[in-house]
Amino acid sequence: MEILFIWLFDYKNFKEQGFNFSSEFIFNVEKEGKKSYQLNISKNKNFIPNFFEKSNILNVTAIIGQNGSGKSNILDFIKNSFPEGYSSIQAQAIISYRLKGDTDRKILLTPNNSFNVEVNQNETDFEIHNYPFDMPTEADGLYGQDYSTAEYVFYSNIFDLKSEEINMAGMHNLSTLALLKADSSEHDEKQLQASGGNYDSFRANEIRRNIQFLLSDYTDLLKNFPLPEYLFIDILDNDLKYFQKDKNPDVQKLLTFFKKNFHKRI
């Protein structure tokens, strides 16, 4: 599935604003009345077909803007509105996307009773569907033209605590906030306090995840990126003395392992 275009009537800092994600088509919305608009769709004359080496990559879009311009807001709309289909669209919007499979389907969605949209396709052959924005249960009947079966991956290393991360079917949330919440949910409050809090727990788990990845077969996915030849793991002297006093067999086994394998070739 490829997102082609999103136009938002009123969402956060966006007022009647559109976002072109397609390299093949150009979308432009013109206001004709109070709640009347014309959407013009045309082909991009500079489009290069089969640009990407991998056939499963349809397009790559970069969102660029000044601080506060709304880059995170448009991503929030996508990740909170798309994974569960029409019934979870969070604002009045015009949405266009492409489904690639046995057939190539280009679909355009408009709210059925929020405002009037006249579409000028210019021989671009889009299927036009109205979704019931104010009646989400009826939107389930449009399944088949829906995008809820697609998989979504959301990654962000920003740690700002400004929004609640939402878990949805089909959403693979790898953001710092989502991982922090997941790590916190694995421990009860007393365990977190004993370990120094959920931030320390997240930091420790993040180091563990990095090590597990570097030692796994998944590093082949990054064959075009240089990786370190060695991974060095060491224990601070103060921590080493602490662990040496621990008579737990598992702790002693771990110390023996470190003495024999103070580094591991990747």
Backbone bond lengths (Angstrom), bond angles and torsions (degrees), N, CA, C in turn:
res aa  C-N    CA-C-N  psi(-1)  N-CA   C-N-CA  omega(-1)  CA-C   N-CA-C  phi
1 M - - - 1.448 - - 1.525 109.30 -
2 E 1.330 116.31 136.28 1.466 122.07 179.59 1.525 109.17 -123.91
3 I 1.314 116.85 124.59 1.463 121.12 174.12 1.526 108.14 -76.32
4 L 1.336 116.06 126.70 1.461 120.43 -177.71 1.523 112.95 -102.33
5 F 1.345 115.88 -40.38 1.467 118.48 -172.78 1.521 109.65 -160.27
6 I 1.327 115.67 142.17 1.475 122.37 172.59 1.521 107.81 -135.31
7 W 1.332 115.95 129.98 1.458 121.67 173.96 1.524 107.43 -124.77
8 L 1.335 116.36 128.51 1.463 121.75 -174.33 1.520 110.27 -114.04
9 F 1.346 115.02 127.98 1.462 120.47 179.77 1.525 110.78 -73.69
10 D 1.323 117.46 -49.28 1.470 121.46 -179.08 1.525 108.16 -158.64
11 Y 1.323 116.50 98.33 1.474 121.28 -178.44 1.523 108.70 -144.60
12 K 1.339 114.95 114.44 1.463 121.69 -178.90 1.530 109.59 52.15
13 N 1.339 118.31 -118.18 1.468 118.45 -177.52 1.530 112.99 -92.41
14 F 1.345 117.38 8.35 1.456 121.45 -178.53 1.524 110.31 -99.11
15 K 1.317 116.34 126.47 1.460 123.16 175.87 1.526 108.16 -126.52
16 E 1.338 115.85 109.70 1.463 121.48 178.80 1.531 110.51 51.59
17 Q 1.301 115.07 57.33 1.469 120.74 -175.66 1.523 110.89 -127.22
18 G 1.334 116.03 138.09 1.453 121.30 -178.18 1.513 112.63 -112.39
19 F 1.346 115.52 156.73 1.461 122.21 -179.29 1.529 108.78 -134.12
20 N 1.312 116.40 114.90 1.459 122.27 177.13 1.524 109.60 -86.23
21 F 1.329 116.99 119.24 1.463 121.59 176.72 1.531 111.76 -108.19
22 S 1.318 116.66 -7.69 1.456 120.75 -175.53 1.519 111.28 -90.72
23 S 1.337 115.49 144.82 1.461 120.09 171.72 1.529 111.35 -96.67
24 E 1.341 116.50 -13.10 1.463 120.99 -177.33 1.518 112.76 -94.64
25 F 1.349 116.85 -30.91 1.456 120.70 -176.12 1.523 110.39 -123.11
26 I 1.327 114.72 152.01 1.464 121.42 176.52 1.527 107.54 -116.45
27 F 1.335 116.47 125.70 1.460 122.85 -179.44 1.531 108.98 -111.21
28 N 1.313 116.32 137.87 1.460 120.73 178.23 1.526 109.29 -145.37
29 V 1.324 116.66 127.07 1.464 121.97 -179.44 1.530 108.99 -107.68
30 E 1.329 116.04 127.85 1.457 122.15 177.40 1.521 109.28 -115.92
31 K 1.313 115.85 135.15 1.463 120.66 -179.78 1.521 109.48 -83.78
32 E 1.351 115.94 129.83 1.461 120.81 -178.24 1.527 112.12 -114.70
33 G 1.309 117.33 -17.92 1.460 121.91 179.25 1.519 109.17 -159.91
34 K 1.353 116.37 -168.37 1.458 119.75 -177.34 1.515 111.44 -60.60
35 K 1.316 117.91 -46.04 1.461 122.16 175.38 1.533 109.76 -134.27
36 S 1.311 113.57 44.58 1.456 120.50 179.71 1.528 108.61 -130.89
37 Y 1.347 115.26 130.00 1.465 120.02 -174.06 1.523 110.06 -138.69
38 Q 1.320 114.45 155.28 1.464 120.57 172.31 1.516 108.60 -118.54
39 L 1.333 115.71 126.44 1.457 122.15 177.58 1.523 108.77 -103.65
40 N 1.308 115.94 119.77 1.458 121.84 178.29 1.529 109.28 -104.60
41 I 1.330 116.05 127.84 1.457 121.90 178.50 1.525 108.36 -119.00
42 S 1.305 116.57 128.36 1.462 120.64 177.94 1.514 109.85 -138.94
43 K 1.315 116.38 161.24 1.453 121.15 178.71 1.526 110.07 -83.00
44 N 1.321 115.91 140.90 1.451 121.70 176.90 1.531 109.34 -78.82
45 K 1.311 117.64 115.08 1.459 121.47 -177.21 1.527 112.19 -65.48
46 N 1.328 117.13 -20.32 1.464 120.41 -178.85 1.527 113.00 -95.11
47 F 1.348 116.75 6.90 1.464 120.33 -178.44 1.528 110.69 -65.40
48 I 1.349 115.71 135.63 1.466 122.00 178.02 1.524 107.82 -110.80
49 P 1.321 119.25 109.13 1.478 120.55 179.71 1.513 111.41 -70.07
50 N 1.340 115.16 151.73 1.476 122.01 178.73 1.525 111.72 53.78
51 F 1.311 115.61 41.30 1.474 120.38 -177.83 1.522 111.88 -69.52
52 F 1.349 116.09 -36.38 1.455 120.00 -175.95 1.523 110.75 -89.45
53 E 1.325 115.22 143.72 1.460 121.32 -178.17 1.523 111.42 -63.36
54 K 1.336 116.99 -41.50 1.462 122.07 -179.38 1.525 110.08 -84.87
55 S 1.330 116.88 131.04 1.461 120.57 -177.32 1.521 112.78 -69.73
56 N 1.352 117.75 -21.33 1.464 120.19 -179.04 1.529 112.58 -84.88
57 I 1.321 118.08 -0.72 1.464 121.85 175.12 1.522 107.95 -101.82
58 L 1.318 116.64 109.95 1.456 121.24 -177.83 1.515 111.86 -88.72
59 N 1.331 116.14 -36.57 1.466 118.69 -176.34 1.521 109.29 -167.18
60 V 1.315 116.59 155.75 1.463 123.32 174.15 1.522 107.20 -131.26
61 T 1.321 116.67 129.18 1.462 121.61 -177.42 1.527 110.00 -123.22
62 A 1.312 116.65 131.80 1.465 122.15 174.22 1.523 108.72 -104.04
63 I 1.336 116.70 134.77 1.473 122.15 177.46 1.525 107.56 -104.98
64 I 1.314 116.61 117.26 1.461 122.29 -174.25 1.523 109.10 -121.76
65 G 1.325 116.69 136.87 1.456 120.13 177.76 1.513 111.74 -177.79
66 Q 1.312 115.96 164.12 1.453 121.46 178.58 1.523 110.77 -68.61
67 N 1.332 116.27 164.01 1.460 120.93 175.62 1.529 109.73 -58.45
68 G 1.337 115.32 131.23 1.458 119.90 178.78 1.510 114.58 85.41
69 S 1.343 118.36 1.49 1.463 120.22 -177.72 1.526 112.39 -78.53
70 G 1.343 117.63 -17.95 1.461 119.99 175.42 1.517 115.00 115.34
71 K 1.323 117.85 17.49 1.477 119.89 179.17 1.519 111.00 -59.01
72 S 1.316 116.92 -45.99 1.468 120.19 179.08 1.518 111.50 -69.11
73 N 1.321 117.32 -30.50 1.463 120.20 -177.81 1.524 112.03 -66.84
74 I 1.331 117.64 -40.75 1.467 118.63 179.55 1.523 110.09 -69.34
75 L 1.343 117.82 -33.96 1.460 120.45 174.98 1.528 110.51 -67.31
76 D 1.338 117.10 -37.92 1.466 120.66 177.09 1.526 110.41 -61.34
77 F 1.336 116.45 -41.50 1.465 119.50 179.57 1.526 110.68 -62.03
78 I 1.330 116.93 -42.98 1.471 120.85 -178.44 1.524 110.33 -65.79
79 K 1.329 117.19 -49.40 1.469 118.84 -173.75 1.527 112.17 -74.03
80 N 1.315 118.34 -22.20 1.460 120.07 178.89 1.530 112.95 -95.40
81 S 1.332 117.63 -14.46 1.463 120.54 -176.13 1.520 114.05 -110.28
82 F 1.320 118.07 -26.49 1.466 119.85 -171.02 1.523 115.30 -88.56
83 P 1.343 120.55 -42.95 1.468 119.35 -170.61 1.519 115.61 -56.87
84 E 1.331 119.51 -30.29 1.460 120.43 -178.05 1.526 112.66 -108.06
85 G 1.344 116.19 17.00 1.454 119.53 171.02 1.514 114.92 80.92
86 Y 1.338 114.85 -164.66 1.459 121.28 -173.47 1.523 113.16 -55.74
87 S 1.325 116.45 -35.66 1.460 119.62 -173.17 1.524 112.85 -68.36
88 S 1.338 117.47 -10.61 1.465 118.67 -178.99 1.526 113.22 -112.08
89 I 1.349 117.89 9.09 1.466 119.93 177.61 1.518 109.19 -59.69
90 Q 1.334 116.55 126.72 1.458 120.86 -167.26 1.523 114.37 -94.86
91 A 1.315 117.76 -4.54 1.460 119.77 -179.64 1.519 108.49 -156.13
92 Q 1.339 116.22 161.13 1.454 120.39 176.15 1.529 108.44 -64.31
93 A 1.333 115.69 122.74 1.457 118.66 -171.47 1.517 111.49 -151.15
94 I 1.319 115.14 153.36 1.461 122.60 165.71 1.520 105.85 -103.13
95 I 1.320 116.63 127.39 1.469 121.17 -175.46 1.524 109.20 -130.13
96 S 1.316 115.72 134.50 1.457 119.93 175.08 1.520 109.10 -129.19
97 Y 1.331 115.18 139.93 1.455 120.05 -179.92 1.520 109.66 -152.22
98 R 1.314 115.22 166.82 1.458 121.73 -179.11 1.511 109.50 -122.12
99 L 1.333 116.01 136.93 1.456 122.57 174.61 1.522 108.36 -109.39
100 K 1.329 116.40 119.61 1.460 121.25 179.65 1.520 108.53 -105.14
101 G 1.316 116.18 125.07 1.461 121.79 178.38 1.507 108.44 -163.59
102 D 1.318 116.03 -131.77 1.461 119.38 175.09 1.532 110.72 -63.17
103 T 1.338 114.75 -30.82 1.465 120.16 176.06 1.519 108.62 -128.69
104 D 1.320 115.76 158.01 1.457 121.72 177.94 1.522 107.84 -99.90
105 R 1.343 117.05 108.60 1.455 121.43 -177.34 1.514 109.82 -112.66
106 K 1.330 116.35 128.93 1.461 122.84 176.93 1.527 107.11 -110.84
107 I 1.317 116.49 120.04 1.463 121.75 -169.53 1.525 110.38 -120.37
108 L 1.313 115.60 139.18 1.456 122.86 177.75 1.523 108.96 -123.18
109 L 1.328 116.78 127.50 1.466 122.40 -179.66 1.522 110.03 -111.67
110 T 1.336 115.98 134.67 1.460 120.81 173.37 1.525 108.70 -134.17
111 P 1.342 118.87 146.32 1.478 120.33 176.69 1.523 109.96 -64.13
112 N 1.341 116.30 139.21 1.460 118.54 -171.13 1.525 113.84 -81.51
113 N 1.324 118.53 -18.14 1.465 117.84 -177.31 1.534 112.57 -144.74
114 S 1.317 117.40 20.30 1.463 119.68 -179.94 1.523 111.17 -95.36
115 F 1.314 117.00 -43.34 1.452 121.79 176.24 1.525 108.08 -158.60
116 N 1.314 115.92 164.45 1.463 121.16 -176.17 1.528 110.05 -95.00
117 V 1.339 115.69 131.51 1.462 120.96 179.28 1.523 108.52 -126.05
118 E 1.314 115.96 118.33 1.464 121.44 173.54 1.523 107.77 -97.05
119 V 1.334 116.52 128.33 1.461 121.15 -173.41 1.527 110.08 -107.87
120 N 1.331 114.78 126.37 1.463 121.86 174.39 1.529 107.15 -109.00
121 Q 1.333 116.87 103.00 1.460 121.22 -169.68 1.527 114.37 -83.75
122 N 1.312 118.47 -25.58 1.466 120.88 -178.56 1.530 112.02 52.98
123 E 1.346 115.27 47.26 1.470 122.29 176.52 1.530 113.52 60.57
124 T 1.339 116.33 36.46 1.463 119.87 178.27 1.526 112.27 -96.95
125 D 1.317 117.71 -10.07 1.463 122.47 169.83 1.530 113.46 61.88
126 F 1.334 117.54 54.81 1.458 122.41 175.14 1.526 110.08 -94.80
127 E 1.332 116.50 140.61 1.462 121.25 169.35 1.530 107.97 -79.72
128 I 1.319 117.03 130.36 1.467 120.64 -178.55 1.526 108.98 -108.27
129 H 1.336 115.61 125.92 1.462 121.70 179.00 1.526 109.06 -129.85
130 N 1.334 115.78 140.01 1.457 121.65 174.12 1.520 109.02 -96.68
131 Y 1.293 117.27 128.98 1.463 119.58 176.61 1.526 108.78 -108.24
132 P 1.327 117.62 141.83 1.469 121.30 -178.68 1.517 111.53 -79.52
133 F 1.323 116.34 93.41 1.464 120.80 -175.38 1.522 112.13 -60.19
134 D 1.358 117.16 -40.32 1.460 119.69 -176.01 1.525 112.12 -92.88
135 M 1.335 118.59 4.72 1.463 122.05 178.50 1.530 108.94 -133.42
136 P 1.327 117.39 71.66 1.468 120.38 -172.22 1.516 114.74 -60.69
137 T 1.346 118.16 -28.39 1.463 118.84 -179.21 1.530 110.79 -66.67
138 E 1.329 117.46 -33.22 1.454 120.53 178.88 1.526 111.39 -72.43
139 A 1.320 116.97 -20.90 1.462 119.90 179.88 1.516 111.58 -65.67
140 D 1.324 117.14 -23.45 1.459 119.52 179.14 1.520 111.67 -61.73
141 G 1.319 117.42 -25.61 1.455 120.94 -179.95 1.512 113.53 -69.63
142 L 1.339 117.15 -13.05 1.459 121.14 179.27 1.520 111.89 -87.99
143 Y 1.324 117.19 7.33 1.465 120.61 -179.37 1.525 109.69 -57.83
144 G 1.292 116.68 133.26 1.461 121.66 -173.58 1.515 108.93 122.21
145 Q 1.349 115.63 -37.29 1.462 120.13 168.04 1.524 109.46 -99.75
146 D 1.322 116.25 2.58 1.458 122.00 -171.86 1.526 111.38 -81.47
147 Y 1.327 115.34 161.75 1.459 121.56 179.17 1.526 111.13 -111.33
148 S 1.341 117.82 12.40 1.461 120.50 -174.78 1.520 112.86 -71.46
149 T 1.342 118.11 -15.06 1.463 119.64 179.91 1.523 112.07 -83.73
150 A 1.326 117.88 -5.39 1.463 121.06 179.38 1.525 110.33 -74.89
151 E 1.327 115.87 156.32 1.462 122.19 176.61 1.527 108.37 -100.08
152 Y 1.316 116.31 139.42 1.455 121.68 -178.63 1.526 109.80 -124.84
153 V 1.313 115.88 137.61 1.465 121.68 176.22 1.520 107.90 -119.32
154 F 1.331 116.25 124.42 1.464 120.88 178.53 1.520 108.66 -118.06
155 Y 1.333 115.93 121.64 1.466 120.78 178.42 1.518 109.23 -126.57
156 S 1.291 116.43 132.12 1.462 122.36 173.64 1.519 108.70 -152.26
157 N 1.331 116.24 129.42 1.464 119.78 177.81 1.520 111.92 -95.33
158 I 1.342 116.73 10.28 1.455 120.95 179.74 1.529 109.64 -77.49
159 F 1.319 115.50 132.12 1.469 120.98 -179.03 1.529 108.19 -117.52
160 D 1.346 115.93 86.98 1.462 119.07 -175.01 1.526 113.83 -123.30
161 L 1.348 117.04 -11.89 1.466 122.04 177.79 1.524 112.78 57.63
162 K 1.350 117.75 25.67 1.466 118.73 -176.31 1.526 112.98 -84.30
163 S 1.340 117.51 -18.11 1.456 118.50 -175.54 1.515 110.41 -140.38
164 E 1.319 114.84 156.19 1.455 121.65 177.36 1.520 109.07 -85.25
165 E 1.327 117.29 123.33 1.451 120.06 179.37 1.537 109.68 -75.73
166 I 1.320 116.75 130.44 1.458 122.68 -175.17 1.520 109.54 -105.51
167 N 1.333 116.14 131.70 1.454 120.46 176.47 1.523 109.36 -94.95
168 M 1.321 116.37 125.23 1.455 121.68 -179.79 1.520 109.49 -131.89
169 A 1.317 116.01 155.18 1.459 120.52 175.86 1.519 108.96 -62.39
170 G 1.328 116.40 132.93 1.452 120.78 179.88 1.511 114.29 86.24
171 M 1.333 117.85 -6.55 1.465 121.42 179.28 1.527 109.87 -98.59
172 H 1.321 117.20 120.71 1.458 122.73 175.18 1.525 106.80 -102.45
173 N 1.313 115.70 97.63 1.460 121.57 -173.08 1.524 109.71 -93.27
174 L 1.334 116.09 107.04 1.464 122.07 -179.74 1.526 111.54 -106.92
175 S 1.315 116.82 18.59 1.457 119.92 -179.03 1.522 111.15 -71.10
176 T 1.314 115.89 158.74 1.464 121.06 179.14 1.524 111.05 -57.91
177 L 1.341 117.24 -42.66 1.465 120.42 -177.98 1.525 111.40 -65.20
178 A 1.348 116.49 -41.12 1.468 119.60 -179.15 1.522 110.82 -67.21
179 L 1.336 117.74 -41.58 1.463 121.09 178.61 1.528 110.81 -66.13
180 L 1.320 116.18 -37.91 1.458 119.92 178.08 1.519 110.95 -62.87
181 K 1.332 116.90 -43.42 1.465 120.51 179.12 1.521 111.04 -66.50
182 A 1.350 116.86 -38.47 1.461 120.53 179.72 1.523 110.81 -65.90
183 D 1.338 116.89 -41.83 1.460 119.87 178.32 1.522 110.92 -65.29
184 S 1.330 116.13 -37.01 1.464 119.86 -179.53 1.523 110.96 -67.38
185 S 1.326 117.00 -36.59 1.459 120.38 -176.55 1.525 112.12 -70.82
186 E 1.337 117.37 -15.84 1.460 120.58 -179.87 1.529 112.31 -81.16
187 H 1.316 117.27 -9.34 1.457 121.21 -177.77 1.524 109.50 -128.19
188 D 1.314 117.01 147.45 1.458 118.82 174.31 1.530 108.61 -82.17
189 E 1.307 116.65 172.10 1.457 122.07 -173.43 1.524 112.31 -60.61
190 K 1.327 117.90 -40.10 1.470 121.00 -179.14 1.522 110.74 -64.77
191 Q 1.339 116.71 -40.54 1.460 119.78 179.23 1.521 110.97 -65.19
192 L 1.326 116.34 -38.78 1.457 119.51 179.34 1.524 111.19 -64.82
193 Q 1.326 116.15 -43.05 1.459 119.44 179.41 1.523 111.08 -64.21
194 A 1.318 116.80 -38.39 1.459 120.51 179.89 1.521 111.89 -68.17
195 S 1.338 116.59 -31.52 1.463 120.14 -177.85 1.519 112.87 -90.52
196 G 1.342 116.90 1.67 1.455 120.07 177.47 1.513 114.01 100.59
197 G 1.324 117.88 8.72 1.455 120.86 177.33 1.503 112.88 103.94
198 N 1.357 115.45 167.61 1.456 119.34 -175.53 1.521 112.83 -71.06
199 Y 1.346 119.34 -22.48 1.460 120.14 177.18 1.527 110.82 -67.83
200 D 1.342 116.75 -43.71 1.464 119.80 176.80 1.522 110.63 -65.63
201 S 1.322 116.34 -37.07 1.458 119.81 177.63 1.522 110.71 -63.11
202 F 1.331 116.25 -42.69 1.463 119.98 178.16 1.527 110.68 -63.94
203 R 1.324 117.06 -43.83 1.469 120.45 -179.08 1.528 110.49 -60.15
204 A 1.332 116.39 -44.66 1.460 120.10 -179.83 1.529 111.04 -63.97
205 N 1.337 116.30 -42.26 1.462 119.93 179.08 1.521 112.17 -68.27
206 E 1.327 117.05 -33.08 1.455 120.28 178.33 1.526 110.66 -66.65
207 I 1.327 117.25 -40.58 1.465 120.95 175.21 1.526 109.91 -62.31
208 R 1.336 116.25 -44.00 1.467 120.14 178.97 1.519 111.23 -60.45
209 R 1.342 117.60 -43.58 1.465 120.75 -179.94 1.526 111.29 -62.86
210 N 1.324 116.74 -40.20 1.468 120.25 178.63 1.522 111.23 -63.14
211 I 1.327 116.17 -43.35 1.467 120.12 -179.49 1.526 110.45 -65.57
212 Q 1.333 115.75 -44.07 1.468 119.25 179.80 1.524 111.24 -61.21
213 F 1.326 116.41 -37.86 1.460 119.14 179.21 1.527 111.12 -67.42
214 L 1.342 117.17 -45.29 1.463 120.65 -177.61 1.519 112.26 -63.90
215 L 1.332 116.80 -28.01 1.462 120.65 -179.04 1.530 112.81 -95.41
216 S 1.325 116.13 4.17 1.462 119.89 -177.42 1.528 110.69 -99.32
217 D 1.329 115.38 173.21 1.461 121.07 177.28 1.528 112.27 -74.88
218 Y 1.344 117.08 -10.37 1.458 119.92 -177.61 1.528 112.68 -70.96
219 T 1.330 117.33 -12.41 1.463 118.82 177.96 1.531 111.12 -62.51
220 D 1.342 117.09 -19.16 1.463 119.68 176.87 1.526 111.68 -62.46
221 L 1.336 116.12 -23.48 1.460 119.74 178.30 1.526 111.12 -67.24
222 L 1.329 116.59 -20.12 1.467 121.21 -178.15 1.521 111.18 -109.38
223 K 1.324 116.34 33.05 1.462 119.69 -175.06 1.528 112.49 -63.64
224 N 1.325 117.61 -22.03 1.460 120.54 178.96 1.525 112.63 -89.02
225 F 1.343 116.40 0.56 1.461 120.98 178.97 1.526 108.93 -114.63
226 P 1.310 118.27 133.94 1.468 119.74 -179.27 1.529 111.61 -68.43
227 L 1.325 116.43 129.87 1.458 122.58 176.52 1.515 108.74 -114.62
228 P 1.329 117.88 152.98 1.473 119.86 178.33 1.521 110.70 -62.98
229 E 1.329 115.95 144.42 1.458 120.15 -179.19 1.516 111.36 -73.63
230 Y 1.333 116.72 -30.39 1.457 120.81 -179.34 1.518 110.22 -128.74
231 L 1.323 114.14 149.55 1.457 121.57 172.43 1.523 107.39 -116.26
232 F 1.327 116.98 115.85 1.455 121.94 -178.88 1.529 109.79 -99.59
233 I 1.310 115.92 127.40 1.466 121.71 177.60 1.518 108.03 -123.48
234 D 1.310 116.40 126.35 1.457 119.87 -178.23 1.520 109.48 -135.69
235 I 1.322 116.63 162.62 1.461 123.01 178.44 1.515 108.12 -115.29
236 L 1.321 116.93 131.32 1.457 121.18 178.04 1.518 110.38 -60.31
237 D 1.330 116.06 148.31 1.467 120.56 -176.17 1.522 112.15 -56.11
238 N 1.337 117.21 -44.51 1.463 119.85 -179.03 1.530 111.43 -63.02
239 D 1.343 116.02 -39.88 1.462 119.78 178.29 1.521 110.72 -69.69
240 L 1.331 116.66 -35.51 1.455 120.35 -179.43 1.529 110.63 -63.91
241 K 1.331 116.51 -42.94 1.465 120.33 178.20 1.531 110.67 -63.28
242 Y 1.326 115.42 -37.13 1.473 119.75 179.67 1.527 110.45 -64.87
243 F 1.337 116.04 -45.46 1.463 120.18 -178.07 1.532 111.67 -69.74
244 Q 1.317 116.52 -31.83 1.466 119.65 -179.58 1.525 111.60 -64.42
245 K 1.318 117.00 -27.40 1.460 121.34 178.99 1.528 112.26 -80.57
246 D 1.344 115.79 -14.72 1.459 120.56 -178.42 1.527 109.25 -79.66
247 K 1.321 116.98 125.26 1.465 121.82 -177.01 1.540 112.75 -90.14
248 N 1.319 116.11 2.58 1.462 119.36 179.33 1.531 109.43 -62.19
249 P 1.345 117.78 125.80 1.479 120.31 -178.14 1.528 113.35 -56.67
250 D 1.331 116.90 -35.71 1.466 119.61 -179.49 1.526 110.78 -66.39
251 V 1.335 116.52 -38.30 1.460 120.01 178.84 1.522 110.50 -66.93
252 Q 1.329 116.98 -42.46 1.456 121.06 179.14 1.530 111.01 -65.59
253 K 1.325 115.99 -36.46 1.460 120.13 177.44 1.528 110.73 -64.38
254 L 1.336 115.65 -38.65 1.452 120.31 178.09 1.524 111.36 -65.26
255 L 1.321 116.33 -42.53 1.468 120.32 179.23 1.517 110.79 -63.66
256 T 1.320 117.31 -40.05 1.471 120.79 177.60 1.515 111.00 -62.08
257 F 1.318 115.90 -39.71 1.460 120.59 178.41 1.526 110.59 -61.76
258 F 1.344 116.10 -43.57 1.457 119.17 -178.85 1.524 111.92 -66.81
259 K 1.309 116.79 -34.15 1.464 119.41 179.45 1.528 110.30 -66.36
260 K 1.323 116.74 -35.50 1.462 120.42 -177.99 1.533 111.90 -86.22
261 N 1.318 116.22 -29.05 1.467 120.66 -176.09 1.526 109.59 -130.38
262 F 1.319 117.33 73.72 1.467 118.75 -177.74 1.513 111.28 -77.80
263 H 1.310 118.23 -8.38 1.454 120.05 168.54 1.528 107.24 -148.25
264 K 1.323 114.20 159.46 1.456 120.99 -175.90 1.526 108.47 -129.82
265 R 1.316 116.81 124.67 1.440 119.67 178.36 1.537 110.20 -72.10
266 I 1.313 116.25 134.56 1.471 121.52 -178.68 1.520 109.16 -85.49
